[in-house]
Amino acid sequence: MADWTIDDAERIYRVNRWGAGYFTIGDNGNLHITPDLANPDIRIDFNSVIEEIKQEGIQFPVVVRFHDILRSQVACLNKAFRENIEEAEYQGKYMGVYPVKVNQMREVVEEIVDAGEPFNYGLEAGSKAELITALAYNTNEDSLTILNGYKDEEFMRLALLGRKLGRKIIVVVEKFSELISLVKISKELDIEPLIGLRSKMTVKGRGKWESSGGDRAKFGLTIAEIINAAGYLRDNGLLHCLKLLHFHIGSQLTDIRSVKEAVSEGARIYAELYRMGVPLEYVDVGGGLGIDYDGSQSTNDSSRNYNMQEYVADVVYGIKEVCDLENVPHPNLVSESGRAITAHHSCVVTQIVGEIKSSSGNLDTSYKEDEHVFVTNMRDLADSLPEADNIQEIFNDASQYKEQGIDAFKLRVLGLEELAKIETLYWQIMQQVQMKVSTQEFVPEEMQELDYNLSSQYLCNFSVFQSAADTWAIDQVLPVVPLTRMNERPTVNCSLVDITCDSDGKIDQFVSDNGLADVIPMHKLNPGEDYFIGLFLTGAYQDVMGDMHNLFGRLNEVHIFSYDDDPEDFYIEEFVRGSSVEDVLSIMQYNPTAMAQDVKRMIDKRVASGDIKPREGVKWTDFYEACLAGYTYLKPVKK
């Protein structure tokens, strides 16, 4: 359309602002991906990905992973630290680790470990299961494995097994009793541990997770406990094993000032401990490197007012400044930036399968003899609207007539058909009122909700609880974008609802050109034409936090790798099948085999009694068993 440009689409969907260079809107209106920032010539049209998924017979919804984005983010973070360390003439090295909890999927961990090999990029584990994973996958003896979280004796023994295997495994002490246990077991096994102490910081982060810091923080030692821990290790001849100081003030830090304050405080603690004779070699600044979910580049909970380069520079220069002032060596730097590494590489692609409208219904509202005066009043109001000057009065009268109609129906004064006419006329009036007030500079408060009340709900073939748990649990904003047709003006304001039977199964907070909005402009659904949307930045936590509400299981996955010699610049490297119905039933302690046998017996009984014909009985048995083996999500209607 001549009056609609790609720049207009960008203002609505903010792709360039949250896409971090990986996503952009192409001239053809489709979403495009540049999966490797170091190779901008490779550019993938998302519509080509969708078409190939269809050709492979893979059912939607799907998780699409761009593994090159994962590798690119690992390289970007490590190179940023190396460049700043060189520029600042910093004397320590960067020894980053990926926190497995952010996304524990094997394919993700494998890719990060492989991409991190040239940088000696390691892993962080916070549970026994994650430690067992790290022992098997982090085989680079020059990289670190950082162990956080509360630990029992078995956890300690696993850590010491890693030391026996020659790994740089650092046990971070979260409470003093852990140190006593670690020293006891290390002496029993005659294996010297590498030890870190986590400091309970006075600085608090900013954002949803600011309670991770401060006096009420869940993890960490007070300054007094840190000094006592160093003394305890000295008394047991193990002070030389104390190698790392760790601190963490929260995930998704929104304000760079909190990073600066934490780095300054942490560096001072390090310097004082070093001058007290504690041979620390590493300072671990924890996680917190945020990403800009809403594209506002602000201190909103779903944003950040800095970029990766600024974060890295503040860590490097901040610690260097304190160490130079205190005349102590520059420590090696560790960070645990999982969200920034994984968020962009994964997205959920789902199909819009229907539209729900409050004002739906095409009822004949023409006059009928002996109709109730309430119906007549509402029709007269609708007829007068084109010439009306006082829109507020029309709005008030229509609202009153509708309420009167509902009350009259409850009192058996109105019949159902007459109530339906009142309701239909009411929504017709509201649509016209909305069109009129949209051109006005001032909109009365009561009418400001019209956009939302008259908006559509697009029904999406997925479960919010499985694939976007944080949008429901903590109001996390995730970017939602139509994957095609962005060169057309979107004319339907809508929110998104999923296929679960729960009213909370919806997304009604969206990135918009004016911040956040409760509706998002989408395109009109064309008959016989698929319409796909993408839910982006789901690679951090969303992949591993979903539940099985309504027994909707894990989504099908496709893993995309870029390939310059391919005409489409990509290929599907792997298809990972999502949960079948029998998978999710088994998890919930059902026995699908026994269930199939029970249903077959019931069908056979009906066949024997003559209620069902034998051939039909076989088909119903096969159908039930096919449903058990099938995908938990809706099958698309064949066009």
VOGU-3710 file (C-alpha; in Angstrom, 3 decimals, decimal comma):
1> madwtiddae> 0,000/0,000/0,000  1,284/3,437/-0,949  0,443/4,881/2,471  2,175/2,090/4,407  5,921/1,488/4,618  8,318/-0,898/6,334  9,266/2,011/8,609  5,646/2,135/9,765  5,806/-1,578/10,601  9,059/-1,015/12,498
11> riyrvnrwga> 7,419/1,699/14,610  4,736/-0,787/15,673  6,794/-3,946/16,206  10,208/-2,409/17,144  12,071/-5,333/15,618  15,352/-3,446/15,190  15,256/-2,294/18,804  14,809/-5,692/20,465  16,320/-7,801/17,685  19,963/-6,978/18,592
21> gyftigdngn> 20,933/-7,045/14,908  19,657/-10,598/14,407  16,126/-9,742/13,286  14,784/-7,120/10,907  11,781/-6,523/8,648  12,614/-7,255/5,010  11,479/-5,153/2,074  9,035/-7,940/1,160  7,310/-7,560/4,545  8,628/-10,837/5,946
31> lhitpdlanp> 10,763/-11,136/9,049  14,410/-11,694/8,148  17,176/-13,206/10,267  20,898/-12,457/10,218  22,041/-15,362/12,414  25,736/-14,472/12,574  26,610/-10,837/13,199  30,104/-11,512/11,868  28,652/-12,614/8,515  25,906/-10,118/7,555
41> diridfnsvi> 25,687/-11,455/3,985  23,776/-14,496/5,240  20,141/-13,475/5,537  17,238/-15,875/6,061  13,631/-15,136/5,155  11,448/-16,530/7,960  8,731/-17,394/5,481  11,173/-19,789/3,783  11,712/-21,475/7,159  7,941/-21,875/7,580
51> eeikqegiqf> 7,550/-23,339/4,105  10,306/-25,877/4,684  8,774/-26,903/8,006  5,503/-27,517/6,147  7,259/-29,506/3,422  8,895/-31,723/6,058  5,453/-32,494/7,472  6,280/-31,017/10,871  3,173/-29,931/12,762  2,867/-26,468/14,274
61> pvvvrfhdil> 3,332/-24,979/16,817  7,101/-25,320/16,798  10,102/-23,958/18,624  12,618/-22,667/16,088  16,227/-22,533/17,265  18,819/-20,560/15,335  22,010/-22,160/16,594  24,207/-19,617/14,837  22,656/-16,881/16,994  23,625/-18,872/20,083
71> rsqvaclnka> 27,206/-19,167/18,834  27,282/-15,518/17,835  26,238/-14,351/21,311  28,944/-16,487/22,955  31,525/-14,899/20,656  30,153/-11,362/21,159  30,372/-11,548/24,962  33,835/-13,064/25,056  35,215/-10,701/22,414  33,739/-7,718/24,245
81> frenieeaey> 35,627/-8,701/27,411  38,860/-9,402/25,511  38,724/-6,078/23,683  38,018/-4,084/26,845  40,713/-5,951/28,792  43,251/-5,169/26,077  42,168/-1,530/25,758  42,222/-0,991/29,543  45,578/-2,793/29,906  43,867/-4,978/32,452
91> qgkymgvypv> 46,202/-7,656/33,807  43,664/-10,438/34,403  41,772/-12,669/31,950  38,080/-13,210/31,318  36,873/-16,705/32,272  33,126/-16,616/31,682  30,665/-19,419/32,435  27,210/-20,207/31,107  24,603/-20,892/33,845  22,954/-24,149/32,820
101> kvnqmrevve> 19,680/-23,280/34,639  18,826/-20,642/32,022  18,337/-23,324/29,390  19,321/-26,897/30,236  18,456/-28,373/26,810  21,260/-30,665/25,682  21,476/-29,091/22,216  21,856/-25,639/23,779  24,541/-26,670/26,272  26,460/-28,580/23,582
111> eivdagepfn> 26,406/-25,607/21,229  27,549/-23,150/23,900  30,380/-25,398/25,064  31,552/-25,882/21,485  31,298/-22,178/20,605  33,057/-21,272/23,861  36,000/-23,631/23,363  38,339/-20,990/21,810  37,564/-18,642/24,726  37,827/-21,265/27,530
121> ygleagskae> 34,199/-20,483/28,276  32,845/-22,795/30,987  29,633/-23,760/32,748  27,862/-22,883/35,985  25,769/-25,475/37,827  23,342/-24,957/40,684  22,124/-28,498/41,371  23,398/-32,064/41,355  21,748/-32,779/38,013  23,360/-29,706/36,475
131> litalayntn> 26,735/-30,634/37,992  26,462/-34,125/36,516  25,776/-32,444/33,157  28,772/-30,124/33,539  31,085/-33,020/34,428  30,118/-34,778/31,201  30,087/-31,782/28,854  32,587/-29,217/30,133  35,693/-31,236/29,274  37,946/-28,236/28,582
141> edsltilngy> 40,470/-28,359/31,447  41,331/-24,665/30,959  37,760/-23,486/31,548  35,958/-23,063/34,853  32,984/-24,882/36,315  31,333/-22,729/38,973  29,051/-24,452/41,492  26,377/-22,266/43,078  23,292/-23,041/45,159  22,873/-25,003/48,360
151> kdeefmrlal> 24,827/-28,248/48,511  24,737/-31,546/50,370  27,575/-34,041/50,857  26,845/-35,877/47,629  27,098/-32,587/45,744  30,502/-31,960/47,382  31,751/-35,428/46,440  30,728/-34,893/42,819  32,650/-31,621/42,827  35,744/-33,353/44,171
161> lgrklgrkii> 35,370/-36,037/41,509  35,717/-33,204/39,026  38,918/-32,089/40,724  40,183/-35,676/40,482  39,484/-35,490/36,731  41,646/-32,397/36,455  38,828/-29,853/36,095  38,839/-26,319/37,471  35,700/-26,828/39,549  35,101/-24,073/42,093
171> vvvekfseli> 32,660/-24,757/44,916  31,015/-21,460/45,885  30,087/-21,480/49,569  26,598/-20,058/50,156  26,435/-20,625/53,930  29,115/-21,325/56,520  27,995/-24,892/57,253  28,787/-25,828/53,645  32,412/-24,872/54,194  32,680/-27,159/57,214
181> slvkiskeld> 31,222/-30,037/55,189  33,498/-29,366/52,210  36,650/-29,286/54,340  35,654/-32,525/56,086  34,988/-34,411/52,824  38,074/-33,060/51,071  40,272/-34,309/53,910  38,472/-37,654/53,911  39,112/-38,083/50,175  42,490/-36,334/50,251
191> iepliglrsk> 41,455/-34,051/47,376  42,073/-30,323/47,634  39,032/-28,309/46,525  38,919/-24,964/44,760  36,725/-22,716/46,906  34,748/-19,558/46,295  32,857/-17,412/48,785  29,658/-15,632/47,861  29,288/-12,209/49,410  25,894/-10,955/50,513
201> mtvkgrgkwe> 26,020/-7,476/48,962  24,589/-4,303/50,426  23,904/-3,064/46,872  20,520/-4,134/45,483  19,760/-4,615/41,820  16,935/-2,889/39,988  14,106/-4,770/38,315  11,967/-7,810/39,096  14,806/-9,628/40,878  16,194/-6,830/43,037
211> ssggdrakfg> 15,628/-8,915/46,185  18,595/-11,090/45,114  20,825/-8,505/46,816  20,730/-6,714/50,139  20,517/-7,956/53,714  17,532/-10,218/52,967  19,227/-11,966/50,052  18,641/-15,716/49,912  22,275/-16,628/49,241  25,663/-15,493/50,455
221> ltiaeiinaa> 27,818/-14,769/53,485  27,992/-11,561/55,459  31,339/-9,781/55,671  31,855/-11,210/59,160  31,174/-14,723/57,868  33,607/-14,222/54,981  36,364/-13,235/57,388  35,531/-16,215/59,622  35,557/-18,515/56,571  39,039/-17,339/55,620
231> gylrdngllh> 40,172/-17,931/59,210  38,633/-21,410/59,241  40,446/-22,351/56,050  43,715/-20,972/57,431  43,305/-23,033/60,589  42,742/-26,153/58,463  45,690/-25,476/56,163  43,472/-24,808/53,157  43,579/-21,030/52,767  45,500/-21,483/49,507
241> clkllhfhig> 42,375/-23,215/48,117  40,276/-20,062/48,453  40,365/-18,755/44,882  37,190/-16,827/44,092  34,946/-14,058/45,400  31,416/-14,214/44,023  28,533/-11,750/44,162  25,184/-11,462/42,390  22,559/-8,734/42,771  19,835/-9,981/40,472
251> sqltdirsvk> 18,805/-11,217/37,054  17,835/-8,876/34,196  19,384/-5,754/35,714  17,570/-2,805/34,193  19,810/0,074/35,336  23,551/0,267/34,637  24,022/2,236/37,862  23,320/-0,894/39,897  26,059/-2,716/37,950  28,539/0,071/38,639
261> eavsegariy> 27,683/0,111/42,356  27,957/-3,672/42,703  31,288/-3,804/40,862  32,696/-1,069/43,081  31,594/-2,796/46,286  32,737/-6,229/45,115  36,140/-4,920/44,053  36,662/-3,283/47,436  35,870/-6,544/49,242  38,307/-8,383/46,956
271> aelyrmgvpl> 41,044/-5,832/47,557  40,662/-5,921/51,331  40,646/-9,734/51,427  43,736/-9,887/49,221  45,611/-7,493/51,518  44,565/-9,704/54,435  46,501/-12,550/52,827  43,634/-14,354/51,061  45,089/-15,573/47,710  42,059/-14,794/45,548
281> eyvdvggglg> 42,501/-15,207/41,784  38,964/-14,642/40,476  36,124/-12,183/40,969  32,779/-13,515/39,750  30,330/-10,668/39,086  27,443/-13,132/38,719  24,596/-12,780/36,250  22,327/-9,849/35,539  23,300/-8,738/32,045  19,845/-7,863/30,753
291> idydgsqstn> 18,273/-7,810/27,331  15,837/-5,298/25,881  12,566/-7,229/25,589  10,396/-4,211/24,834  12,872/-2,144/22,807  12,476/0,916/25,033  16,139/1,070/26,135  14,893/2,136/29,557  14,791/0,973/33,172  11,434/-0,752/32,603
301> dssrnynmqe> 11,338/-4,273/34,045  11,442/-5,700/30,517  14,244/-3,502/29,263  17,702/-2,099/30,134  19,311/1,317/29,770  22,674/-0,029/28,545  24,112/-2,465/26,016  26,538/-5,376/26,275  29,580/-3,237/25,476  28,748/-0,731/28,219
311> yvadvvygik> 28,148/-3,518/30,740  31,496/-5,167/29,969  33,372/-1,854/30,070  31,904/-0,992/33,466  32,966/-4,384/34,866  36,517/-4,209/33,497  37,245/-0,550/34,203  35,351/-0,557/37,506  37,397/-3,394/38,999  40,643/-2,070/37,498
321> evcdlenvph> 40,110/1,356/39,067  39,604/-0,033/42,577  42,503/-2,499/42,292  44,890/0,221/41,091  43,854/2,513/43,939  44,350/-0,300/46,473  47,566/-1,497/44,794  46,429/-5,131/44,475  46,645/-7,421/41,404  43,858/-7,401/38,851
331> pnlvsesgra> 41,836/-10,612/39,342  40,609/-12,829/36,541  37,029/-11,894/35,733  34,075/-14,273/35,687  30,483/-13,538/34,680  27,405/-15,784/34,477  25,419/-14,174/31,668  22,870/-16,794/30,612  19,925/-14,650/29,511  22,044/-12,550/27,161
341> itahhscvvt> 23,540/-15,690/25,613  20,352/-17,676/24,992  17,291/-15,406/24,736  17,550/-14,416/21,068  18,287/-17,837/19,598  14,855/-19,384/20,186  11,306/-18,413/19,261  7,866/-20,005/19,208  6,053/-20,071/15,872  2,319/-20,661/15,983
351> qivgeiksss> -0,620/-20,401/13,671  -3,659/-18,208/14,259  -6,567/-20,630/14,119  -9,477/-18,294/14,714  -10,794/-14,895/15,782  -12,996/-14,127/18,791  -14,909/-10,829/18,813  -17,059/-9,318/21,539  -19,224/-7,736/18,872  -19,573/-10,832/16,711
361> gnldtsyked> -22,920/-11,915/15,359  -24,893/-10,862/12,307  -28,421/-10,599/13,686  -31,359/-8,944/11,927  -32,202/-5,911/14,080  -35,051/-4,537/11,938  -38,288/-3,371/13,552  -40,908/-5,911/14,575  -44,416/-5,123/15,705  -44,917/-5,091/19,479
371> ehvfvtnmrd> -41,166/-5,006/20,185  -40,147/-3,655/23,575  -39,378/0,050/23,899  -35,820/-0,728/25,008  -35,116/-2,269/21,601  -36,737/0,713/19,864  -34,681/3,179/21,915  -31,415/1,433/21,056  -32,261/1,339/17,329  -33,246/5,024/17,316
381> ladslpeadn> -29,935/5,817/18,993  -28,035/3,892/16,339  -29,937/5,684/13,566  -29,167/9,104/15,079  -25,432/8,492/15,452  -24,250/9,695/12,010  -25,661/13,186/12,641  -24,887/13,339/16,369  -22,543/15,988/17,757  -22,346/14,833/21,374
391> iqeifndasq> -20,586/11,472/21,211  -20,345/11,301/24,998  -24,146/11,450/25,261  -24,545/8,669/22,688  -22,037/6,529/24,598  -23,814/7,115/27,926  -27,288/6,428/26,505  -26,208/3,224/24,755  -24,556/1,949/27,938  -27,712/2,724/29,938
401> ykeqgidafk> -30,045/1,033/27,414  -27,879/-2,082/27,420  -27,960/-2,296/31,235  -31,738/-1,770/31,222  -32,117/-4,535/28,660  -30,112/-7,001/30,750  -32,113/-6,157/33,876  -35,393/-6,531/31,930  -34,314/-9,953/30,624  -33,542/-11,127/34,165
411> lrvlgleela> -37,041/-9,980/35,230  -38,607/-11,859/32,274  -39,768/-8,589/30,686  -37,572/-9,087/27,591  -37,185/-12,255/25,563  -33,855/-13,689/24,429  -34,281/-12,497/20,831  -34,962/-8,926/21,940  -31,943/-8,963/24,246  -29,827/-10,190/21,327
421> kietlywqim> -31,028/-7,233/19,231  -30,106/-4,772/21,989  -26,685/-6,338/22,333  -26,054/-6,305/18,564  -27,149/-2,665/18,220  -25,019/-1,709/21,220  -21,829/-3,089/19,653  -22,655/-1,436/16,333  -22,976/1,882/18,145  -19,721/1,364/20,044
431> qqvqmkvstq> -17,846/0,645/16,828  -19,046/3,926/15,333  -18,310/5,812/18,556  -14,776/4,392/18,533  -14,227/5,568/14,945  -15,374/9,074/15,842  -13,346/9,475/19,048  -10,188/8,075/17,409  -9,913/11,329/15,447  -10,388/13,546/18,510
441> efvpeemqel> -7,569/15,125/20,470  -9,223/14,456/23,830  -10,908/11,129/24,615  -13,079/10,953/27,774  -11,837/8,465/30,333  -14,836/6,144/30,005  -14,244/5,798/26,265  -10,536/5,110/26,513  -11,263/1,404/27,001  -13,184/1,135/23,744
451> dynlssqylc> -10,103/0,124/21,758  -9,582/-2,834/24,083  -13,261/-3,768/24,473  -13,807/-3,778/20,721  -10,541/-5,505/19,882  -10,424/-9,052/18,601  -8,823/-12,016/20,303  -6,717/-14,084/17,953  -6,794/-17,750/18,939  -3,275/-19,205/18,830
461> nfsvfqsaad> -2,454/-22,906/18,630  -0,179/-23,090/21,670  -0,207/-22,959/25,477  1,030/-19,873/27,299  1,791/-22,034/30,340  4,048/-24,339/28,327  5,814/-21,921/25,970  5,679/-18,466/27,568  5,336/-19,138/31,286  6,816/-15,800/32,356
471> twaidqvlpv> 4,159/-13,790/30,512  1,622/-15,400/32,831  3,690/-15,721/36,016  5,563/-12,397/36,219  4,076/-10,279/33,407  7,248/-10,589/31,340  6,873/-8,860/27,976  7,952/-10,958/24,999  7,963/-9,467/21,489  5,169/-10,748/19,231
481> vpltrmnerp> 5,481/-10,241/15,493  3,599/-11,425/12,398  6,148/-13,306/10,310  4,770/-12,110/6,962  2,645/-9,302/5,450  4,381/-6,500/7,360  4,407/-4,532/4,102  0,611/-4,331/4,557  -1,180/-2,112/7,029  -2,398/-4,189/10,022
491> tvncslvdit> -6,052/-3,316/10,520  -7,105/-5,576/13,408  -6,272/-4,630/16,986  -6,122/-7,816/19,003  -4,810/-9,655/22,031  -3,750/-13,300/21,887  -5,417/-16,252/23,601  -4,178/-19,827/23,704  -6,033/-23,133/23,371  -6,019/-24,021/27,080
501> cdsdgkidqf> -9,324/-23,889/28,961  -7,937/-21,289/31,376  -8,850/-17,608/31,246  -5,242/-16,755/32,163  -4,063/-18,395/28,945  -3,583/-15,128/27,108  -1,049/-12,482/26,150  -2,294/-8,924/26,498  0,876/-6,912/27,039  2,764/-6,008/23,877
511> vsdngladvi> 5,697/-3,971/22,658  4,330/-0,905/20,862  5,471/2,405/19,415  4,307/4,140/22,623  5,746/1,680/25,150  3,434/-1,121/26,228  -0,093/-1,716/24,979  -2,847/-4,229/25,786  -3,555/-4,851/22,090  -1,320/-5,313/19,074
521> pmhklnpged> -2,162/-4,487/15,436  -2,328/-7,626/13,289  -3,543/-8,350/9,788  -7,022/-9,467/8,850  -7,253/-13,242/8,494  -7,772/-14,155/4,863  -9,947/-17,219/4,150  -7,887/-20,239/3,118  -4,589/-18,542/3,983  -2,275/-19,436/6,891
531> yfiglfltga> -1,241/-16,637/9,225  1,774/-17,282/11,426  3,140/-15,210/14,281  6,358/-15,515/16,243  6,880/-15,137/19,985  10,509/-14,063/20,362  13,284/-13,978/22,983  12,050/-17,238/24,488  15,462/-18,950/24,649  16,095/-17,947/28,271
541> yqdvmgdmhn> 14,059/-19,826/30,895  10,887/-20,258/28,772  12,176/-23,471/27,187  12,631/-25,119/30,569  10,005/-23,549/32,840  6,806/-24,549/31,035  4,243/-26,750/32,744  1,710/-29,186/31,286  -1,510/-27,289/31,908  -4,319/-29,198/30,138
551> lfgrlnevhi> -1,656/-31,818/29,334  -0,209/-29,773/26,488  3,363/-31,023/26,295  6,629/-29,830/24,806  6,529/-28,348/21,332  8,081/-29,794/18,212  11,486/-28,236/17,586  13,427/-27,443/14,441  17,099/-26,519/14,618  18,255/-24,108/11,946
561> fsydddpedf> 21,830/-23,661/10,774  22,933/-21,062/8,244  24,603/-22,284/5,064  25,839/-19,751/2,531  25,821/-22,200/-0,388  22,130/-22,976/0,050  19,732/-20,840/-2,049  17,776/-19,987/1,141  20,947/-19,553/3,275  19,861/-22,220/5,791
571> yieefvrgss> 18,984/-25,854/6,359  17,060/-27,747/9,039  19,785/-29,634/10,882  17,507/-31,512/13,272  13,852/-32,076/14,069  13,090/-32,925/17,707  9,631/-34,351/18,136  7,487/-32,770/20,830  5,419/-34,572/23,430  2,803/-37,070/22,339
581> vedvlsimqy> -0,409/-37,570/24,293  0,913/-40,855/25,707  4,124/-39,061/26,789  2,297/-36,521/28,927  -0,138/-39,105/30,293  2,771/-41,314/31,367  4,379/-38,399/33,206  1,130/-37,986/35,124  1,216/-41,677/36,154  -1,353/-42,930/33,642
591> nptamaqdvk> -0,797/-46,145/31,705  -1,579/-45,406/28,023  -1,275/-49,070/27,015  -3,839/-50,121/29,627  -6,089/-47,209/28,660  -6,044/-48,324/25,001  -6,885/-51,864/26,043  -9,766/-50,653/28,219  -11,262/-48,584/25,387  -10,836/-51,502/22,970
601> rmidkrvasg> -12,724/-53,794/25,358  -15,571/-51,271/25,572  -15,715/-51,007/21,777  -15,598/-54,812/21,411  -18,503/-55,095/23,838  -20,553/-52,667/21,720  -19,629/-54,636/18,588  -20,780/-57,870/20,230  -24,114/-56,283/21,177  -24,644/-55,008/17,638
611> dikpregvkw> -24,473/-51,268/18,544  -21,281/-50,811/16,510  -20,430/-52,643/13,281  -17,163/-54,667/13,343  -15,429/-52,597/10,642  -16,451/-49,380/12,407  -15,187/-50,769/15,726  -11,747/-51,416/14,243  -11,616/-47,846/12,928  -12,585/-46,361/16,304
621> tdfyeaclag> -9,935/-48,491/18,061  -7,273/-47,368/15,582  -8,394/-43,749/15,946  -8,076/-43,800/19,748  -4,599/-45,353/19,545  -3,536/-42,814/16,888  -4,671/-39,977/19,161  -2,584/-41,420/21,992  0,489/-41,425/19,751  -0,265/-37,988/18,295
631> ytylkpvkk> 0,816/-34,408/19,068  -0,985/-32,707/21,951  -1,746/-29,520/19,969  -4,437/-28,795/17,387  -4,083/-30,201/13,900  -4,418/-27,556/11,193  -7,473/-27,611/8,973  -6,494/-28,702/5,473  -6,838/-25,744/3,110
//
